[in-house]
Amino acid sequence: MKFYSTTDRSVRVTLREAVLGGMPPDKGLYMPEFIPRLPQSFLNSLDSSDYQTICLEIAQALLGDDIPSAALQNIIHDAINFGTPLVWIEDRVNTLELFHGPTLAFKDVGARFMSRLMAFLIKDSGQKLTILVATSGDTGSAVANGFYDIPGIDVIVLYPAAKISQIQEKQIATLGKNITALKIDGNFDDCQRLVKTALADSDLLRSLRLTSANSINICRLIPQIFYYFNALRQIGDYLSREIVICVPSGNFGNLTAGLMAKKMGLPVQRFIAATNINHVVPVYLTSGTFAPRPSVQTISNAMDVGDPSNFARILDLYNSSWKAIQKDLAGAYYTDDETRQAIARLAHKTGYVLDPHGAVAYLGLTDYLAQNPRFDTGIFLETAHPAKFKDIVEPVIGKPVNIPLRLKKFLDREIKSISMSHRYPDFKEFLLLKSN
Ligand SMILES: *Cc1c(COP(=O)(O)O)cnc(C)c1O
């Protein structure tokens, strides 16, 4: 499989270049040169397969020319080591729980797969790879944990000293080994600027092989296709149902993976993009105009994105046709008050506790089902465990959130971060010392 750039489709690179480079030099995003349709026999019998077999079939269709089957099987076995259960909530409403990984958010899926794939791609090169990641939360913890103890790869996570929750800091900064956590005296934008400057610093690139691990890397999207098929596997007689899936969205990587799954044959009729008040995509879906703007802070903060990067991929999948996109995709957006009310209402009615991101998706799905009675089956993605956002959720439901053991274990560990200014020369000096 070759990959092209969404900015210039005549650019073609190998899997290795797309994954280790991250972003094409023309600032587009890499896409597979074609999206293979899976065999009908496979699509008809998802419910007689197991999750790992499904993952392997999909990965082979996309990456089978580049990675031998046995290696791909190992990568999947190692990376996809937790399930994505589909849980019935109420009439026509189910949730696909994506938070059963080590850091309790769906980003574990992409990060764990990316780390193993990168390790495979550099295995014979003999040169260490250093990954830089700027984070304000979920991405950093998923990447740090996903790459922990992976041979040949060092990870440096930069996080803003002030604006991070204690849980998130513990998940990023307590690991050690090949994971270094830098606590930057500045905000998220300072962290991101340091990473971007380093990635373009030819002086550094002479002695270090640097790359990033942010959500625009195509190899984070590929494993996210797996769990859409896993959702249907868990529904009986899915071929005779009218199914709609609602995805809580920020940078739109998760939804892009869903639309790619549909192109591969996922038997789902429609998707819904649900956002918080950062609603540029829902507005595009009704108006046809895409108008990025600065992000606004909300309680579903992993979706506070004003200019979603994967939108370019969605346009690419549909040849920029608004009409074609509208056919597959509806949009909805919600305020923080509506989100809090949804969490309270569902907890009260059923005992199921949503996190703020899943709550936005729950609202998007239930509103859609109310207006579209022909859909008999709805699925919304729950992208994080409510314990990750307990400061928001507990006051709303009026009682403590159950903290899973794997999160408690982080809370007992000691933070080992290195404090650093937001000046680039300090960061550069640190990187050069590390390379020697
Ligand atoms: C990152 C994140 C999202 C948004 O996912 P995108 O792929 O960027 O749209 C939603 N929920 C949670 C909990 C996240 O961490």
The ligand as a Tripos MOL2 file, in Angstrom:
@<TRIPOS>MOLECULE
LIG
   15    15     1     0     0
SMALL
NO_CHARGES

@<TRIPOS>ATOM
      1 C1         -9.1820   12.7220   21.8350 C.3       1 LIG1
      2 C2        -10.5280   12.4830   22.4290 C.ar      1 LIG1
      3 C3        -11.7160   12.6930   21.6940 C.ar      1 LIG1
      4 C4        -11.7180   13.2550   20.3020 C.3       1 LIG1
      5 O1        -11.2750   12.3210   19.3530 O.3       1 LIG1
      6 P1        -10.8900   12.7860   17.8730 P.3       1 LIG1
      7 O2        -10.4090   11.5740   17.1870 O.co2     1 LIG1
      8 O3         -9.8200   13.8410   18.0460 O.co2     1 LIG1
      9 O4        -12.1180   13.3680   17.2590 O.co2     1 LIG1
     10 C5        -12.9200   12.3670   22.2900 C.ar      1 LIG1
     11 N1        -12.9750   11.9030   23.5550 N.ar      1 LIG1
     12 C6        -11.8590   11.7020   24.2920 C.ar      1 LIG1
     13 C7        -11.9900   11.2100   25.6790 C.3       1 LIG1
     14 C8        -10.5980   11.9800   23.7550 C.ar      1 LIG1
     15 O5         -9.4890   11.7860   24.4900 O.3       1 LIG1
@<TRIPOS>BOND
     1     1     2 1
     2     2     3 ar
     3     2    14 ar
     4     3     4 1
     5     3    10 ar
     6     4     5 1
     7     5     6 1
     8     6     7 2
     9     6     8 1
    10     6     9 1
    11    10    11 ar
    12    11    12 ar
    13    12    13 1
    14    12    14 ar
    15    14    15 1
@<TRIPOS>SUBSTRUCTURE
     1 LIG1         1 GROUP 0 **** ****
